[in-house]
Amino acid sequence: MVMFLFLVVALAVVVGAVTLAVVGAPLPEAAPERLQDSLPPDRPVSRADVDRLRFPLAARGYRMADVDDALGRLAAELAERDARITDLESALAGARAAAEHPSMDKPAAHPEDDQR
């Protein structure tokens, strides 16, 4: 019985020492991954660029700075494209209106001139 009690106490001491060694030791710092294929800075972003975009994993998901940078870039380009589309649509509407209503600057042709 004494031997059994000694083995139980020894086992508890060994388990406690291993647990303290594992839990108490600090984890080594891992080098943070960086975004490998970022969005191209020298041209507009294409659909293929967005399809290839992969964010590196961090301890709790993705690195917020990388995601924020990519989303900011996409938002800026979409806003620029929306503004360009609005400008082109208003120019088209103006051209259509000008085509429907002849300009007052041109003198109207007289029907008598066509008979001569």
C-alpha positions as CSV (number, residue, x, y, z in Angstrom):
1,M,0.0,0.0,0.0
2,V,2.9,2.4,0.8
3,M,4.5,1.6,-2.5
4,F,1.2,2.3,-4.4
5,L,0.8,5.7,-2.5
6,F,4.5,6.5,-3.3
7,L,3.9,5.8,-7.1
8,V,0.7,8.0,-7.1
9,V,2.5,10.9,-5.5
10,A,5.5,10.5,-7.8
11,L,3.2,10.4,-10.8
12,A,1.4,13.5,-9.7
13,V,4.7,15.3,-9.2
14,V,5.9,14.3,-12.7
15,V,2.6,15.4,-14.4
16,G,2.7,18.7,-12.5
17,A,6.3,19.4,-13.5
18,V,5.6,18.6,-17.2
19,T,2.5,20.8,-17.1
20,L,4.3,23.7,-15.6
21,A,7.1,23.3,-18.1
22,V,4.8,23.4,-21.1
23,V,2.4,26.0,-19.9
24,G,5.0,28.3,-18.2
25,A,7.4,28.4,-21.2
26,P,6.7,31.4,-23.5
27,L,6.0,30.6,-27.1
28,P,8.5,31.7,-29.6
29,E,7.5,34.7,-31.7
30,A,6.7,33.7,-35.2
31,A,7.6,36.1,-38.0
32,P,4.4,37.6,-39.3
33,E,3.5,36.7,-42.8
34,R,3.2,39.4,-45.4
35,L,0.8,39.8,-48.3
36,Q,2.7,38.1,-51.2
37,D,0.7,39.2,-54.2
38,S,-0.6,42.7,-53.4
39,L,-2.7,44.7,-55.7
40,P,-0.7,46.3,-58.6
41,P,0.3,49.9,-57.8
42,D,1.0,50.8,-61.4
43,R,-2.4,50.0,-63.1
44,P,-6.1,49.7,-62.2
45,V,-7.1,46.5,-60.4
46,S,-8.6,43.8,-62.6
47,R,-10.9,40.9,-61.8
48,A,-8.0,38.5,-62.1
49,D,-6.0,40.6,-59.5
50,V,-8.9,40.3,-57.0
51,D,-9.3,36.5,-57.7
52,R,-5.5,36.0,-57.0
53,L,-5.6,38.0,-53.8
54,R,-4.9,35.8,-50.8
55,F,-4.4,37.2,-47.3
56,P,-1.9,35.5,-45.0
57,L,-3.3,34.0,-41.8
58,A,-2.5,35.6,-38.5
59,A,-3.0,34.4,-34.9
60,R,-6.7,35.4,-35.0
61,G,-7.6,35.2,-38.6
62,Y,-6.1,37.7,-41.2
63,R,-3.8,40.6,-40.6
64,M,-6.2,43.6,-40.4
65,A,-3.7,46.0,-41.9
66,D,-3.4,43.9,-45.1
67,V,-7.2,43.5,-45.4
68,D,-7.8,47.2,-44.7
69,D,-5.2,48.3,-47.3
70,A,-6.7,46.0,-50.0
71,L,-10.3,47.0,-49.2
72,G,-9.3,50.7,-49.2
73,R,-7.6,50.4,-52.6
74,L,-10.6,48.6,-54.0
75,A,-13.0,51.2,-52.6
76,A,-11.0,54.1,-54.0
77,E,-10.9,52.5,-57.5
78,L,-14.6,51.7,-57.4
79,A,-15.4,55.3,-56.4
80,E,-13.3,56.6,-59.2
81,R,-15.0,54.3,-61.7
82,D,-18.4,55.2,-60.4
83,A,-17.6,58.9,-60.8
84,R,-16.3,58.2,-64.4
85,I,-19.5,56.3,-65.2
86,T,-21.6,59.2,-63.9
87,D,-19.6,61.7,-66.0
88,L,-20.0,59.6,-69.1
89,E,-23.7,59.1,-68.6
90,S,-24.3,62.8,-68.2
91,A,-22.2,63.5,-71.3
92,L,-24.3,60.9,-73.2
93,A,-27.5,62.5,-72.0
94,G,-26.3,65.9,-73.1
95,A,-25.3,64.6,-76.5
96,R,-28.7,62.9,-76.9
97,A,-30.5,66.1,-75.9
98,A,-28.4,68.1,-78.4
99,A,-29.2,65.6,-81.2
100,E,-33.0,65.8,-80.4
101,H,-33.1,69.6,-80.4
102,P,-31.3,71.3,-83.2
103,S,-29.1,74.2,-82.2
104,M,-30.5,77.7,-82.5
105,D,-27.1,78.9,-83.8
106,K,-27.7,77.4,-87.3
107,P,-30.0,79.4,-89.6
108,A,-33.0,77.4,-90.6
109,A,-33.1,76.4,-94.3
110,H,-35.8,78.2,-96.2
111,P,-38.0,76.0,-98.4
112,E,-37.7,78.6,-101.2
113,D,-34.0,78.0,-101.4
114,D,-34.5,74.3,-102.2
115,Q,-36.7,75.2,-105.3
116,R,-34.1,77.4,-107.0
